[in-house]
Amino acid sequence: MNFTTWTTAPTIRKVVCTHADAAKYVVTDVLTPGKEYAVKNETDEFIFIVDNSGKVGGYYKTYFE
């Protein structure tokens, strides 16, 4: 899937953010615990979602259930 079309691509599934406590990165500005997000693409380690900024971002799967 081409990354330039992820914002208009159909949603694969929905995930709920469980926490925004990151050791290395600041994700508290773009993820809200308890909020449901639309998954646009997924790999073994990352989930690509439409975050609070309205853009598609890639995050570790450990933030979601």
Phi, psi and omega in degrees: 000132180285129184294339181287344180254009182296325183292330180260356181291153177293151180287131179286311178195179178247142176230156179249132178286128181265327178201164178231031180267099182253142179282321185256322191246159177264105179247359181292340179281336185242349177238139178240119178301135181093347181273146180266135182237150179271125179274126179259330177202161184210141173237187180295327187249335187238155171239132178257116185233165169272109186270191184295339179280349181089002179250162178277128178228152179258131183225153176298148180292344182293343179280349189234162174240000000 
